Amino acid sequence: MNWGLILKFENLFQLRCACRQLHALSHRKVYRTQWKPVQSSVYPIWSVHLYPQLWQTDKLISVALPHYRHLATKEEKKKNRKKLPLTKGEVEIRQKMTVEELARAMGKDVDHIYEALLYTDIDFDSLEPDSILYEDYIKLIVKKSGMKYKSAKLKEEKEKENTDAITFLDTPGHAAFSAMRARGTNVTDIVILVVAAEDGVMEQTIESIQHAKNAGVPLILAINKCDKPEADPERVKKELLAHDVVCEEFGGDVQAVNISALKGENLMVLAEATVALAEMLELKADSTGLVEGTVIESRKDKGKGPVTTAIIQRGTLRKGCVLVAGKTWAKVRFMFDENGKAVDAASPGIPVEIMGWKEVPSAGDEIIEVESEQKAHQVVAWRNYVEQQEKMKRDSEVIEAKQKEHRTEYEKKQQKLAHLTWRQRKAVLYKANKHLMCSKPKERTEIDKNVLSVIVKGDVDGSVEAILNILDSYDADSECKLDIIHFGMGDISETDVSLAEAFNGVVYGFSVKANETIKKLAAKKGIKIKIHNIIYHLIEDVKHELNSRLPPSMVENTIGEASVLDTFSVTVGKSKVPVAGCRVHKGQLDKKMKFKLIRKGDVIWKGSLSSLKHHKADVQIIKTGMDCGLSLDKDIDFNVGDEIICYEEKEVGQTTSWDPGF
């Protein structure tokens, strides 16, 4: 146990007072009241890593906290009631059901409904069999009975609740941040879910809850922005019931604290609740032995070289230690704390910035300490060998599949040509491949023009990972292909510009810089360099670039409409030309524009007019309400009732159908 950290929390958060409260509450009998040390919420995850729990991660808060509350009266009532067996099935549920209706729908008695509502804030004095229950209580009762919703709305929420973390990682708009949330949850021992009291439970809140459940990490709910007049903390707690997050006042084991980060309200209470929970869970770590940890973030620094931010989970990290992470290793040269101050050692639970890496490891990689540099070389070489073998295996599978596909296609072609002689087969194959033979070498090697080649550079590995996760969701290759030719960390370099020139691509930077020399070189070669500090703006820029590479579509803009009132023919030279007598009833007819003839809803002809006359005079334009005679550039017989449409064609830029989720 890190006693230095314990003393620090005692001085800052008055640990002794909190422990006395816990001790007193453990022996107090409470009726219809519960201790509310914390209230919570979920927006971005605030993970507190007090003592890394390396060996007993299955001990959850649900086991520890109930021992600190003894609701004697309710427990005695619960024991005296007849326990009804839980049955799994579908229940027809609707909103605003009464207690009796719900019991009848579930096949239970009214006492079962009362029992399920024991640990809620409902007023039992006014609760009768004909009392109407709100939707939140209906959900809670059905969930406690192990049943499923049959109502369409409730069923949808239930399915959303049961969706695993992978489904939420695939949700559009969250691919950029899911890996970050999961990585933070996996390395912490207590997760503080911060939810805005005015917004309620959102998709990122649900995703954070799923990550915490998958990692087996207890939650503390912090409901933020409680200083606002529209804040409704109770609504947040009730909405969380649908996702198996039951606060203490509802009979659950999740502490909830109403806070205001802007005004600093109840932050001490939140800290005390965190320390108390850590004490009850007896979170401990071994500060001896070889070091183990996790890379939280990594980046390239001009003065420091490859740098990682890591959390130590076992052992004590000191200068000179040899570490291995992923496919790289390091001999620790310097370490810095969260304030940028140099430190000589880092014990478990301490975040630290490490210098001395040969290459930049990926965020989320596990850190292990080895005995010597020679051992580190062996570990990295073995990992590279294993990855190479796996890559060769995957490549061989792809090659075999392609060969099988080509062989099948070749056999089908041979079967089609089997009845022909060899001369006839040769002629057919020549005609089929003639367009390839006649094209120039440059044209044959040229790939599809509708390709956007992208180079992504970011400040840290996590930012690059988030951007790539969003770009991986691109699903409009049929419109324009998106090709990521290179990605990495650090400022934009001359190599990036050269790659972009070779592939006719665009260089995107996130929170990085490009010096004046690089900008001038890119301008000289006609390469676009686009730097953003907000990930949403970068993705919007990519979408705009994709739209610019899509071929324009032709749109017909109607200028005028006319109806054929009579038909006749005029002799021109030795031939007779059909003429239509028309009246313009909308817009105008312009001889310079294009026309089409519509008969019974079908387009019979498209083209231009050979003549347009008003009485006997040739005119250029016929306006609404005027009569005219016209002939087409093709001999087509008119019928009374035909429609003559005058229109112009305009090129309109297309937009990609890709939806990144924001």
Secondary structure, 3 states (H helix, E strand, C coil): CCHHHHHHHHHHHCHHHHHHHHHHHHCCECCCCCCCCCCCCCCCEEEECCCCCCCCCCCCHHHHHHHHCECHHHHHHHHHCCCCCCCCCEECCCCCCEHHHHHHHHCCCHHHHHHHCCCCCCCHHHCCCCCECCHHHHHHHHHHCCCEECCHHHHHHHHHHHCCHHHHHCCCCCHHHHHHHHHHHHCCCEEEEEEECCCCCCHHHHHHHHHHHHHCCCEEEEEECCCCCCCCHHHHHHHHHHHCCCEHHHCCCEEEEECECCCCECHHHHHHHHHHHHHHHCCCCCCCCCCEEEEEEEEEECCCEEEEEEEEEECCEECCCEEEECCEEEEEEEEECCCCCECCEECCCCEEEEEEECCCCCCCCEEEEECCHHHHHHHHHHHHHHHHHHHHHHHHHHHHHHHHHHHHHHHHHHHHCCCCCHHHHHHHHHHHCHHHHHCCHHHHHCCCCCEEEEEEEECEHHHHHHHHHHHCCCCCCCCCEEEEEEEEECCCCHHHHHHHHHHCCEEEEECCCCCHHHHHHHHHHCCEEEEECCHHHHHHHHHHHHHHHCCCEEEEEEEEEEEEEEEEEEEECCEEEEEEEEEEEEECEECCCEEEEEECCEEEEEECEEEEEECCEECCEECCCCEEEEEECCCCCCCCCCEEEEEEEEEECCCCCCCCCC
